[in-house]
Amino acid sequence: MAILYAQTSQGEITAGHPAIPIPGLSLTLPEGVGEVALVILNVPNSYATARTGAWFGITIDGTRSPVYANYTYSQNVDNPGAESTTLVIGVPLTLKPQAIVALAEGCIIRSPATLSVLT
């Protein structure tokens, strides 16, 4: 088993609309047939900035996965509260390496976030 790992290095990250790549959270899956990579996006300390809530996902070779994580906007404007979210996706490996990029929309991330892959 191989483990790939990336972590954000900058401080606060603001993701508006539309979704943006989370800086530093991209990895390349190795090639492989008949195997599935387990992709884990963990965002431990963020809060939604819009009434539509916060959204997190990944792209696989530039195509957005239909699997995503989100949470709703806090109604307490004076103290929106931090939320944590973890997205876990199984990505089938192919005959060529695939680029994985983490995305965020409608939130501010205030702590290191991580992208991990187990193959």
Secondary structure as UniProt FT lines:
FT   STRAND          3..7
FT   STRAND          13..15
FT   STRAND          20..29
FT   STRAND          36..48
FT   TURN            51..52
FT   STRAND          54..60
FT   TURN            61..62
FT   STRAND          63..64
FT   STRAND          69..71
FT   TURN            77..78
FT   STRAND          83..92
FT   STRAND          98..105
FT   STRAND          107..109
FT   STRAND          114..118
//
